[in-house]
Amino acid sequence: MPIGSVLNQFPPAFFLVVHLAAFLAAAYFASRSFNGQKRALGWGFTLYALAEISYMTYHLDWTVFLFAHTISEVLDLAAFALIFVGVTRHVTSPSLTAARQATVG
C-alpha cells in the first residue's frame, strides 16, 4: 500500500474545502498586506491564492492533475519568493534597524 493512500478514502468535496480555506486565508492576507502598503507581501499572497484556485480546478475535473499541479507549484514558488522579499525588506528596513539599535544601545 503506497504512503498516503488513506487519503483516497476522503471525498473530493473534502479537498475542495481545504483548498477553499487556504484560498480565503491567502486572499485575506493579501488584502491586509496591500492595505498596509506591503506590495511584495500582497502579491505573494495573491499568487498563493491563485495557486489554490489552480489546485481546485483538478478537484472540479476541469483540468488534469499534472497540469493543475505544475501551474500551482510555479505560482507557489513565485509566491514564496515574493513573501520572502517582503518579509526581509520589512525586517531590514532602516527605520526598524535604527529603532532596534536605539533600544539595544
N, C-alpha and C positions, 0 to 999 in steps of 0.2 A: 504494500500500500504506500503510495507516494506521500511525502510530507505535505501536510496541509489539505489532504483530500477530504477531511471532515468539513471543510468549507463548502463542498459540493452539496451538503445537506441543507444549506440555507437557501431560502427562495430568492429569486432575483430582486424582489422588492427590498429585501434587507440591504443589499449593496447599493441600491438607489438611495435609500435613506442615509446610509453612511456618506456617500458622495455628496448628497444634498446638504447634509450638516457641515461637511468640510467646505463646500461652496459658500454657504451662508456665513460661516466664520471668516473665510477669506474676504468676502465682499464687505463685511463689517469692518475688518481690519484695514482694508483698502480705503474705505470711506473715512475712517478715523485718521489714517495716515495723510490722505490728501487734505483733510480739514486742518491738520496740524502742520501743513506746509512741508511734509516729508515725502517729496515726489518719488524718490527711488523706492522707498518702502511701499508707497501706494501702488506703483507699477508692479512691484514684485508680488504683492498680494493679488493684484488684478490678474497677473499671469497664472498664479496658482489657482484662482477661481476658474479661469478658462481651462486649465488642465483638468479640473474636476468635471467641467461640462463635457470635455472630451472623453473622460472615463465613462460618464453616464451614457454617451452615445452607444457604447458597446452593450451596456446592460439593457438598453432600449431596442437592441437589434437594428440600429441604424448603420453601424459600421462593424467591421470585423475586429477581433481582439488586437491583432498585431498593429493595425493602423491606429486605432484609438490609443493603444499603449505607447506607441512610438511618439505620436504627437504630444501626448501628455508628459512623457519623460522630457522631451525637449522644452516644453513650457515650464515644467518643474525646475529644470536645470537653470533656465534663464531667471526664473523667479528666485531661486536660491541665491544666484549671483547678485541680483538687484537688492534683495533683502540684506545680504552681507554688506554690500556697499553702503546701503542706507544706515545700517547699524554702526558700522565702523566710522562713517562720516560723522555721525552724531557723537560717538564716544571720543573721537579725536578732534572735535571742533575746538577752535581756540578759546572760545568763551568757557566751555566746560573744563578745558585743561587749566585755564587761569583760575577758575573757581576751585578746582581740586588742589592746586598749588597753594592758594591762599589759606585753605583750611589745614593743610599739612604744615606749611611753613609758619 
